[in-house]
Amino acid sequence: MMRDEPRLDGRGEWIARGVLALSAVATFGWGVPGQLVSTWDDGRFLIDNPDTTEVSLRALRSIVLGVHFQAYHPLHLLSYWMDVPWVGTHGPTIHAVNVALWCVVLGVVQALFRRLGLALVPATLATLLFGVHTVHVEAVTWATGRKEIFAIGLASASALAHLTSTRWDDRRAWLARVLFVLAALAKTTVLPLPAVLTLADVVLRRRPVREALRGQLPSLVVAMGLGLAVVTIWSDHHMIRGSGSARGDTSWLVPGTVAHHLLTALWPARTSPLYPLTREAPVAFLPTWIACGLLAAALAWAWRARRSALGARALFGIATFLLLLAPVSNVVPLYFQWQDRYLCFPLIGLAFVAGALVQAAPRPALAWGLVGLAVLGLGARTAQYAVAWRSDVALWENAVGAQPRSFYAWIKLGEVRRDAGQLAGALRAYARAIEVAPGLRLGHAAFLSALIRRDEMRFHLPSDRAALDAQRFMERMDDSVRLRELAGELAEAGYRDGVTFVLGRAFDVEPVTDEQFERAALTQLHRQNRWLARFYVSRLRRPPLMPELQRYVAAQRARLERERDAAVPVNAPARTFPSDPTP
């Protein structure tokens, strides 16, 4: 099947590689000036990680012998010794190194497509579709995404070495196996590669199945061993959890994942570092059915046409996409079921199919023009998205705009606003997180943390208890007695909004009568704690009955009316009393 394979030398090859490098620089270069994204793993991988900031035997032992950040990826961590120990955590330099590495990787991918039988122009166009795709922003523009670059480059080099081997035990075959192991030590999602190479031998090189399997047996054994280790590590670090759609049915999670990544590959308009979880929003039934149906139809056609060059290449490319997606397809449910970077390596299969279609097109010039337009569109979208990774605030504002139902995106936006002192903006972000997933405690605790910080600024209190009290609140959210105890401690320390938020949760857990609220409000009025009296009045389900409280409410309303008439523009929203300070 690969008898029409073109020669891999000549001036045109170098021109094509230059085009690939220039395209990568023009596309991903927009993200180079950005700083490290400390709120999205750059902090723990680079800024606060002594293993990557110093070149020493201690660091080497730690990297090689230890599990770091819920994974075993020593080559990924060692890759930062190329720049971080020498320039420090200087974002532009690290990003520039990533772009340079990506240019090299694209050259390897193009050579792989050529070895798989594509002519120069189709192979180059397929590599461009692959290389400037928006999902690679996480690999190239994000410093921590370097693992994707190394894994894709080494895995592609492994495939290239295998395709140039003539026997299962010659030097190139063993080189392919060594490169595969190195790729897996950068990122273990490359573990299906031996199955992909077996498929290439059977479908494209027309080798017997037994011979193809024998050639991949050592790599398959390594892949199975590493796969078991990965599942164990994920389980030990709580990275695996049961999940499913809102229908309570987990059977749609795997096809939903495949459909999501296929649709993202075809139309990456809403890429984001974080997506809604299945426990926050159901898997969309209709898009899943349509995408999986189209994929199944294409696979069935390719199987029937496998005797032709186009059919065999389409079969190989589609199957490669599915095989490389398998580790992140939620057969084993992942904590974050969808991530753009999960698509980086599987995308190579779809790009190869596109190259095969271009090569088989009856009017090559038209096909080249259409793919060129697609590359320009992808490049523009990728450059736009790369700019969003220049800062933490820009990233998470972009994320909530693209995926407004993502609970964790709102949490991250709240964090960066809170740390920047923008507490009003942080509270709005946390309130949206609670609205998206009211059952997740983290959103409520984060909201309380921002309230406590705001109280500390307003009343000049010591800024040392926000994180601890938020954690205590999260642990006590279903215990009204302990919540009231926490509210009492906060009140004694001089807090106000934090107190009312905690009390509001306590009364939601264990409601009290309107009569009790009135007595509590009257007691606080007599103690001159008008802010707390106002809160108790706001919890009433009817107007107050006690004459003193009625006079108090009327006076407050009259005061607010006078303030609004004196200072608030006509078109501004009116304030009301009483109001509930809880979100």
DRENZA-179655 format. One line per 2 residues: their letters; for each residue x negated, y negated, z negated of C-alpha. Coordinates in nm, 2 decimals, m for minus. Each point is the difference from the previous one (the first is absolute). Example, Ala and Ser with C-alpha at 12.3 -4.5 7.8 and 13.67 -1.06 7.14 Angstrom:
<vexgus>
AS	m1.23,0.45,m0.78 ~ m0.14,m0.34,0.07
</vexgus>
This chain:
<vexgus>
MM	0.00,0.00,0.00 ~ m0.29,m0.23,m0.06
RD	m0.17,0.08,0.33 ~ 0.08,m0.35,0.13
EP	m0.19,m0.15,m0.29 ~ m0.19,m0.31,0.11
RL	m0.37,m0.06,m0.06 ~ m0.08,m0.19,m0.32
DG	m0.26,m0.24,0.13 ~ m0.03,m0.30,0.23
RG	0.03,m0.38,m0.01 ~ 0.38,0.02,m0.03
EW	m0.03,0.18,m0.33 ~ m0.21,m0.28,m0.15
IA	0.24,m0.27,0.13 ~ 0.29,0.19,m0.15
RG	m0.17,0.02,m0.34 ~ m0.07,m0.37,0.02
VL	0.37,m0.06,0.06 ~ 0.09,0.21,m0.30
AL	m0.24,m0.18,m0.23 ~ 0.11,m0.35,0.12
SA	0.37,0.10,m0.04 ~ m0.07,0.12,m0.36
VA	m0.18,m0.32,m0.09 ~ 0.26,m0.22,0.16
TF	0.28,0.19,m0.18 ~ m0.13,0.07,m0.35
GW	m0.24,m0.29,m0.02 ~ 0.28,m0.22,m0.12
GV	m0.01,0.18,m0.33 ~ m0.38,m0.02,m0.05
PG	0.00,m0.34,m0.18 ~ 0.23,0.13,m0.27
QL	m0.10,0.09,m0.35 ~ 0.04,0.33,m0.17
VS	0.36,0.10,m0.10 ~ m0.05,0.06,m0.37
TW	0.36,0.09,m0.06 ~ m0.01,0.28,0.25
DD	m0.29,0.24,m0.08 ~ m0.28,m0.23,0.10
GR	m0.02,m0.09,m0.37 ~ m0.05,0.35,m0.13
FL	m0.20,0.13,0.30 ~ m0.24,m0.29,0.04
ID	0.03,m0.29,m0.24 ~ 0.01,0.19,m0.33
NP	m0.17,0.33,0.11 ~ m0.37,0.02,m0.10
DT	m0.04,0.32,0.22 ~ 0.04,m0.20,0.32
TE	m0.18,m0.32,m0.11 ~ m0.33,0.16,m0.10
VS	m0.23,0.25,0.17 ~ m0.12,0.24,m0.27
LR	m0.02,0.37,m0.09 ~ 0.27,m0.06,m0.26
AL	0.24,m0.14,0.25 ~ m0.09,0.28,0.25
RS	0.08,0.27,m0.26 ~ 0.32,m0.17,m0.09
IV	0.11,m0.03,0.36 ~ m0.09,0.35,0.11
LG	0.11,0.19,m0.31 ~ 0.31,m0.19,m0.11
VH	0.36,m0.05,0.11 ~ 0.07,m0.37,0.05
FQ	0.33,m0.17,0.03 ~ 0.21,0.31,0.04
AY	m0.22,0.14,0.28 ~ m0.33,0.16,0.08
HP	m0.16,m0.21,0.27 ~ m0.37,m0.04,m0.07
LH	m0.10,m0.10,0.35 ~ 0.25,m0.28,m0.01
LL	m0.15,m0.15,m0.31 ~ m0.35,0.05,0.12
SY	0.08,m0.19,0.31 ~ 0.02,m0.32,m0.20
WM	m0.37,0.03,m0.07 ~ m0.05,m0.13,0.35
DV	0.10,m0.35,m0.11 ~ 0.15,m0.05,m0.35
PW	m0.32,0.04,m0.21 ~ m0.19,m0.24,0.23
VG	0.26,m0.28,0.06 ~ 0.23,0.06,m0.30
TH	0.38,m0.01,0.03 ~ m0.01,m0.25,0.28
GP	0.32,0.07,0.20 ~ m0.10,m0.14,0.34
TI	m0.32,0.20,0.01 ~ 0.17,0.32,m0.10
HA	0.28,m0.06,0.25 ~ m0.26,m0.07,0.28
VN	m0.17,0.33,m0.07 ~ 0.34,0.18,0.03
VA	0.06,m0.16,0.34 ~ m0.34,0.10,0.12
LW	0.05,0.36,m0.12 ~ 0.34,0.00,0.18
CV	m0.16,m0.10,0.33 ~ m0.23,0.30,m0.03
VL	0.29,0.23,m0.09 ~ 0.20,m0.12,0.31
GV	m0.30,0.10,0.22 ~ 0.01,0.35,m0.15
VQ	0.38,0.02,0.05 ~ m0.03,m0.10,0.36
AL	m0.27,0.26,0.06 ~ 0.23,0.26,m0.16
FR	0.28,m0.10,0.23 ~ m0.24,0.03,0.30
RL	m0.11,0.35,m0.12 ~ 0.37,0.10,m0.02
GL	0.04,m0.07,0.37 ~ 0.10,m0.36,0.04
AL	m0.16,m0.22,0.26 ~ m0.18,m0.31,m0.09
VP	0.29,m0.25,0.03 ~ 0.27,0.21,m0.16
AT	m0.24,0.10,m0.29 ~ m0.09,m0.36,m0.06
LA	0.36,m0.12,0.01 ~ 0.10,0.28,m0.24
TL	m0.28,m0.10,m0.23 ~ 0.11,m0.36,0.01
LF	0.36,0.10,m0.09 ~ m0.15,0.19,m0.29
GV	m0.26,m0.24,m0.11 ~ 0.19,m0.33,m0.01
HT	0.32,0.15,m0.16 ~ 0.14,m0.19,m0.29
VH	m0.03,0.30,m0.25 ~ m0.38,m0.03,0.03
VE	0.01,m0.33,m0.18 ~ m0.01,0.20,m0.33
AV	m0.30,0.19,0.13 ~ m0.20,m0.30,0.13
TW	0.11,m0.32,m0.17 ~ 0.05,0.15,m0.34
AT	m0.34,0.07,m0.16 ~ 0.13,0.31,m0.18
GR	0.13,0.14,0.33 ~ m0.36,0.09,0.10
KE	0.08,0.36,m0.08 ~ 0.22,0.01,0.31
IF	m0.27,m0.13,0.22 ~ m0.25,0.26,m0.11
AI	0.25,0.28,0.00 ~ 0.12,m0.08,0.35
GL	m0.35,m0.05,0.14 ~ m0.14,0.31,m0.15
AS	0.30,0.22,0.09 ~ m0.01,m0.13,0.36
AS	m0.37,0.07,0.02 ~ 0.07,0.35,m0.14
AL	0.26,0.06,0.28 ~ m0.24,m0.13,0.26
AH	m0.28,0.23,m0.12 ~ 0.24,0.29,0.00
LT	0.11,m0.07,0.36 ~ m0.36,0.00,0.12
ST	m0.08,0.33,m0.16 ~ m0.01,0.32,0.20
RW	0.00,0.26,m0.28 ~ 0.16,0.02,m0.34
DD	m0.35,0.02,m0.16 ~ m0.21,m0.24,0.20
RR	m0.15,m0.32,m0.13 ~ 0.27,m0.22,0.11
AW	0.27,0.22,m0.16 ~ m0.18,m0.02,m0.33
LA	m0.05,m0.38,0.04 ~ 0.37,m0.03,0.05
RV	0.06,0.19,m0.33 ~ m0.24,m0.22,m0.19
LF	0.16,m0.32,0.14 ~ 0.34,0.14,m0.10
VL	m0.11,0.05,m0.36 ~ m0.15,m0.35,m0.01
AA	0.33,m0.14,0.14 ~ 0.19,0.18,m0.27
LA	m0.23,m0.14,m0.26 ~ 0.10,m0.35,0.12
KT	0.37,0.08,0.00 ~ 0.17,0.34,m0.03
TV	0.29,m0.08,0.24 ~ m0.23,0.13,0.28
LP	0.04,0.35,m0.13 ~ 0.23,0.11,0.29
LP	m0.28,m0.06,0.25 ~ m0.10,0.37,0.03
AV	0.36,0.07,0.11 ~ m0.02,m0.28,0.25
LT	m0.32,0.13,0.15 ~ 0.15,0.35,0.02
LA	0.29,m0.15,0.19 ~ m0.24,m0.18,0.23
DV	m0.18,0.33,0.08 ~ 0.32,0.19,0.07
VL	0.20,m0.27,0.18 ~ m0.26,m0.21,0.18
RR	m0.30,0.23,0.03 ~ 0.20,0.32,0.06
RP	m0.19,0.21,m0.25 ~ 0.16,0.31,m0.16
VR	0.17,m0.07,m0.33 ~ m0.22,0.25,m0.19
EA	m0.32,m0.16,0.14 ~ 0.12,m0.35,m0.09
LR	0.09,0.11,m0.36 ~ m0.33,0.17,m0.05
GQ	m0.18,m0.32,0.10 ~ 0.19,m0.20,m0.26
LP	0.00,0.26,m0.28 ~ m0.28,m0.16,m0.21
SL	0.17,m0.34,0.03 ~ 0.34,0.14,m0.08
VV	m0.13,0.16,m0.32 ~ m0.15,m0.33,m0.11
AM	0.32,m0.18,0.09 ~ 0.21,0.24,m0.21
GL	m0.23,m0.03,m0.30 ~ m0.01,m0.38,0.02
GL	0.38,0.00,0.05 ~ 0.05,0.19,m0.32
AV	m0.24,m0.23,m0.19 ~ 0.19,m0.31,0.13
VT	0.34,0.13,m0.11 ~ m0.15,0.08,m0.34
IW	m0.15,m0.35,m0.04 ~ 0.32,m0.16,0.11
SD	0.20,0.21,m0.24 ~ m0.24,m0.08,m0.29
HH	0.02,m0.37,0.07 ~ 0.38,m0.01,0.04
MI	m0.02,m0.09,0.37 ~ 0.26,0.27,0.09
RG	0.36,m0.06,m0.10 ~ 0.33,0.13,0.10
SG	0.21,m0.24,0.21 ~ 0.27,m0.01,0.25
SA	0.26,m0.21,0.17 ~ 0.29,m0.16,m0.17
RG	0.21,0.30,0.10 ~ m0.20,0.21,m0.25
DT	m0.13,0.21,0.28 ~ m0.38,0.03,0.06
SW	0.03,0.19,0.32 ~ 0.00,m0.33,0.20
LV	m0.32,m0.13,m0.15 ~ m0.24,0.18,0.23
PG	0.18,m0.08,0.33 ~ 0.07,m0.35,m0.14
TV	m0.38,m0.04,m0.05 ~ m0.08,0.12,0.35
AH	0.26,m0.23,0.15 ~ m0.12,m0.30,m0.20
HL	m0.36,0.05,0.13 ~ 0.11,0.06,0.35
LT	0.21,m0.31,0.01 ~ m0.28,m0.20,m0.16
AL	m0.24,0.13,0.27 ~ 0.24,m0.12,0.27
WP	0.11,m0.33,m0.16 ~ m0.22,m0.12,m0.28
AR	0.20,m0.31,m0.07 ~ 0.05,0.05,m0.38
TS	m0.33,0.14,m0.11 ~ m0.07,m0.04,m0.37
PL	m0.24,0.14,m0.27 ~ 0.31,0.11,m0.19
YP	0.34,0.14,0.11 ~ 0.32,0.07,m0.19
LT	m0.01,0.33,m0.18 ~ 0.27,0.27,0.06
RE	0.12,m0.04,m0.35 ~ 0.06,m0.37,0.08
AP	0.16,0.04,0.34 ~ 0.12,0.30,0.20
VA	m0.17,0.14,0.30 ~ 0.18,m0.16,0.30
FL	0.19,0.29,0.16 ~ 0.06,m0.13,0.36
PT	m0.35,m0.13,0.07 ~ m0.14,0.33,m0.14
WI	0.23,0.21,0.22 ~ m0.08,m0.20,0.31
AC	m0.38,m0.01,m0.05 ~ m0.03,0.37,m0.09
GL	0.23,0.09,0.29 ~ m0.21,m0.19,0.25
LA	m0.32,0.16,m0.14 ~ 0.15,0.35,0.01
AA	0.12,m0.06,0.36 ~ m0.35,m0.12,0.11
LA	m0.16,0.29,m0.17 ~ 0.24,0.25,0.17
WA	m0.07,m0.16,0.34 ~ m0.37,0.01,m0.05
WR	0.02,0.37,m0.10 ~ 0.19,0.09,0.32
AR	m0.25,m0.20,0.21 ~ m0.31,0.12,m0.19
RS	m0.14,0.16,0.32 ~ m0.04,m0.35,0.16
AL	m0.27,m0.24,m0.11 ~ 0.24,m0.26,m0.12
GA	0.22,0.25,m0.18 ~ m0.30,0.16,m0.18
RA	m0.14,m0.34,m0.10 ~ 0.34,m0.12,m0.12
LF	0.04,0.32,m0.20 ~ m0.34,m0.04,m0.16
GI	0.05,m0.37,m0.08 ~ 0.35,0.04,m0.16
AT	m0.11,0.31,m0.19 ~ m0.31,m0.19,m0.12
FL	0.21,m0.29,m0.13 ~ 0.22,0.25,m0.20
LL	m0.30,0.20,m0.13 ~ m0.19,m0.30,m0.11
LA	0.31,m0.15,m0.16 ~ 0.06,0.33,m0.20
PV	m0.20,m0.09,m0.31 ~ 0.20,m0.32,m0.05
SN	0.34,0.12,0.13 ~ 0.13,0.05,m0.36
VV	0.02,0.38,0.01 ~ m0.18,m0.07,m0.32
PL	0.19,m0.32,m0.12 ~ m0.24,m0.29,m0.03
YF	0.03,m0.28,m0.25 ~ 0.02,m0.26,0.28
QW	0.16,0.21,0.28 ~ m0.08,m0.25,0.28
QD	m0.32,m0.19,0.06 ~ m0.13,m0.16,0.32
RY	m0.34,0.15,m0.04 ~ 0.16,0.35,0.01
LC	0.05,m0.06,0.37 ~ m0.35,m0.10,0.09
FP	m0.14,0.34,0.09 ~ 0.33,0.16,0.13
LI	0.03,m0.29,0.24 ~ m0.29,0.14,0.20
GL	0.23,0.28,0.13 ~ 0.27,m0.25,0.13
AF	m0.27,m0.21,0.16 ~ m0.13,0.30,0.19
VA	0.35,0.07,0.13 ~ 0.02,m0.36,0.12
GA	m0.34,0.05,0.18 ~ 0.12,0.32,0.16
LV	0.32,m0.18,0.13 ~ m0.21,m0.28,0.15
QA	m0.23,0.25,0.17 ~ 0.30,0.19,0.15
AP	0.19,m0.32,0.11 ~ 0.07,0.00,0.37
RP	m0.07,m0.38,0.01 ~ m0.32,m0.04,m0.22
AL	m0.02,m0.38,0.04 ~ 0.35,m0.04,m0.14
AW	m0.07,0.24,m0.29 ~ m0.32,m0.19,m0.08
GL	0.19,m0.33,0.00 ~ 0.27,0.13,m0.23
VG	m0.24,0.14,m0.25 ~ m0.21,m0.31,0.02
LA	0.31,m0.21,m0.10 ~ 0.06,0.24,m0.28
VL	m0.35,m0.04,m0.12 ~ 0.03,m0.38,0.01
GL	0.32,0.02,m0.20 ~ m0.15,0.24,m0.26
GA	m0.31,m0.21,m0.03 ~ 0.20,m0.32,m0.06
RT	0.21,0.17,m0.27 ~ m0.31,0.15,m0.16
AQ	m0.18,m0.33,m0.01 ~ 0.31,m0.16,m0.16
YA	0.01,0.27,m0.26 ~ m0.38,m0.01,m0.07
VA	0.04,m0.37,m0.10 ~ 0.24,0.11,m0.27
WR	m0.28,0.20,m0.17 ~ m0.22,m0.30,m0.06
SD	0.13,m0.06,m0.35 ~ 0.21,0.18,m0.26
VA	0.28,m0.25,0.01 ~ 0.03,0.00,0.38
LW	0.00,0.38,0.00 ~ 0.28,0.05,m0.24
EN	0.21,m0.28,0.14 ~ m0.03,0.16,0.33
AV	0.08,0.34,m0.15 ~ 0.33,m0.11,m0.16
GA	0.09,m0.17,0.32 ~ m0.05,0.31,0.20
QP	0.14,0.24,m0.25 ~ 0.24,m0.19,m0.24
RS	0.12,0.33,m0.15 ~ m0.35,0.10,m0.12
FY	0.01,m0.01,m0.38 ~ m0.38,0.02,m0.04
AW	m0.06,m0.28,0.26 ~ 0.21,m0.24,m0.22
IK	m0.19,0.12,m0.31 ~ m0.33,m0.08,0.17
LG	0.12,m0.34,0.12 ~ 0.11,m0.07,m0.36
EV	m0.35,0.10,m0.13 ~ m0.19,m0.23,0.23
RR	0.23,m0.29,m0.07 ~ m0.02,0.06,m0.37
DA	m0.38,0.02,0.00 ~ m0.01,m0.33,0.20
GQ	0.22,m0.17,m0.27 ~ 0.30,m0.02,0.23
LA	0.24,0.15,m0.26 ~ 0.32,m0.12,0.15
GA	m0.09,0.17,0.33 ~ m0.11,0.31,m0.19
LR	0.34,0.02,m0.18 ~ 0.18,m0.03,0.33
AY	m0.21,0.29,0.15 ~ 0.06,0.22,m0.31
AR	0.37,m0.08,0.01 ~ 0.01,0.12,0.36
AI	m0.19,0.32,m0.10 ~ 0.27,0.06,m0.27
EV	0.27,m0.06,0.25 ~ m0.16,0.26,0.24
AP	m0.05,0.27,m0.26 ~ 0.18,m0.08,m0.33
GL	m0.08,0.34,m0.13 ~ m0.38,m0.04,0.01
RL	m0.13,m0.13,m0.34 ~ m0.31,m0.16,0.15
GH	0.20,m0.29,0.15 ~ 0.17,m0.09,m0.33
AA	m0.33,0.02,m0.19 ~ m0.17,m0.22,0.26
FL	0.28,m0.26,m0.02 ~ m0.05,m0.01,m0.38
SA	m0.37,m0.04,0.04 ~ 0.05,m0.31,0.21
LI	0.26,m0.14,m0.24 ~ m0.24,0.05,m0.29
RR	m0.28,m0.18,0.19 ~ 0.24,m0.29,0.08
DE	0.09,m0.03,m0.37 ~ m0.37,m0.01,m0.09
MR	m0.05,m0.28,0.24 ~ 0.31,m0.20,m0.11
FH	m0.06,0.04,m0.37 ~ m0.38,0.02,m0.01
LP	m0.01,0.35,m0.14 ~ m0.30,0.23,0.00
SD	m0.01,0.18,0.34 ~ m0.08,0.35,m0.12
RA	0.32,0.20,m0.03 ~ 0.17,0.01,0.35
AL	m0.14,0.33,0.12 ~ 0.04,0.18,m0.33
DA	0.35,m0.12,m0.07 ~ 0.11,0.09,0.36
QR	m0.13,0.35,m0.05 ~ 0.18,0.03,m0.34
FM	0.32,m0.13,0.17 ~ m0.03,0.26,0.28
ER	m0.04,0.28,m0.26 ~ 0.31,m0.12,m0.20
MD	0.23,m0.09,0.28 ~ 0.26,0.25,m0.11
DS	m0.03,m0.06,m0.38 ~ 0.21,m0.30,m0.10
VR	m0.13,0.01,m0.36 ~ m0.36,m0.02,0.09
LR	0.07,m0.26,0.27 ~ 0.16,m0.22,m0.27
EL	m0.31,0.05,m0.21 ~ m0.22,m0.11,0.29
AG	0.22,m0.30,0.06 ~ m0.04,m0.09,m0.37
EL	m0.38,0.02,0.02 ~ 0.00,m0.22,0.31
AE	0.23,m0.26,m0.17 ~ m0.22,m0.02,m0.31
AG	m0.30,m0.06,0.23 ~ 0.18,m0.29,0.17
YR	0.13,0.14,0.32 ~ 0.34,m0.08,0.15
DG	0.07,0.13,0.35 ~ m0.18,0.33,m0.08
VT	0.22,0.04,m0.30 ~ 0.32,m0.05,0.18
FV	m0.10,0.23,0.28 ~ m0.08,0.28,m0.25
LG	0.32,m0.06,m0.19 ~ 0.20,0.00,0.33
RA	m0.13,0.35,0.07 ~ 0.08,0.12,m0.35
FD	0.36,m0.12,0.03 ~ 0.02,0.17,0.34
VE	m0.11,0.33,m0.16 ~ 0.23,m0.04,m0.30
PV	0.27,m0.26,0.06 ~ 0.14,m0.21,m0.29
TD	0.33,m0.17,m0.04 ~ 0.08,m0.37,0.08
EQ	0.06,m0.06,m0.37 ~ m0.35,0.11,m0.08
FE	m0.14,m0.22,0.27 ~ 0.19,m0.30,m0.15
RA	m0.12,0.07,m0.35 ~ m0.36,0.03,0.12
AL	0.03,m0.32,0.20 ~ 0.14,m0.19,m0.30
TQ	m0.28,0.13,m0.22 ~ m0.26,m0.12,0.25
LH	0.16,m0.34,0.03 ~ m0.02,m0.05,m0.38
RQ	m0.37,0.10,0.02 ~ m0.05,m0.26,0.27
NR	m0.10,0.27,0.25 ~ 0.22,m0.15,0.27
WL	m0.18,0.20,0.28 ~ 0.10,0.33,m0.16
AR	0.35,m0.12,m0.08 ~ 0.04,m0.09,0.37
FY	m0.11,0.35,0.10 ~ 0.25,0.17,m0.23
VS	0.28,m0.23,0.14 ~ m0.11,0.10,0.35
RL	0.07,0.37,m0.08 ~ 0.37,m0.07,m0.09
RR	0.25,0.16,0.23 ~ 0.26,m0.27,m0.09
PP	m0.01,m0.36,m0.12 ~ m0.10,m0.04,m0.36
LM	0.27,0.00,m0.27 ~ m0.19,m0.17,m0.29
PE	0.07,m0.37,0.00 ~ m0.37,m0.09,m0.07
LQ	m0.11,0.21,0.30 ~ 0.27,m0.16,0.22
RY	m0.13,m0.35,m0.09 ~ m0.36,0.11,0.07
VA	0.09,0.15,0.34 ~ 0.20,m0.31,0.10
AQ	m0.29,m0.23,m0.11 ~ m0.25,0.20,0.20
RA	0.21,m0.01,0.31 ~ 0.05,m0.37,m0.03
RL	m0.37,m0.05,m0.04 ~ m0.08,0.20,0.31
ER	0.26,m0.20,0.19 ~ m0.16,m0.32,m0.10
ER	m0.35,0.13,0.10 ~ 0.13,0.11,0.33
DA	0.17,m0.32,0.08 ~ m0.31,m0.20,m0.10
AV	m0.28,0.19,0.15 ~ 0.11,0.28,0.24
PV	0.05,m0.08,0.37 ~ 0.36,0.05,0.13
NA	m0.09,0.30,0.22 ~ m0.18,0.19,m0.28
PA	0.15,0.31,m0.16 ~ 0.18,m0.07,m0.33
RT	m0.12,0.14,m0.33 ~ 0.25,0.19,m0.21
FP	0.04,0.08,m0.36 ~ m0.02,0.25,m0.15
SD	m0.24,0.20,0.21 ~ m0.17,0.34,m0.03
PT	m0.38,m0.03,0.02 ~ m0.04,0.36,0.10
P	m0.05,0.08,0.37
</vexgus>
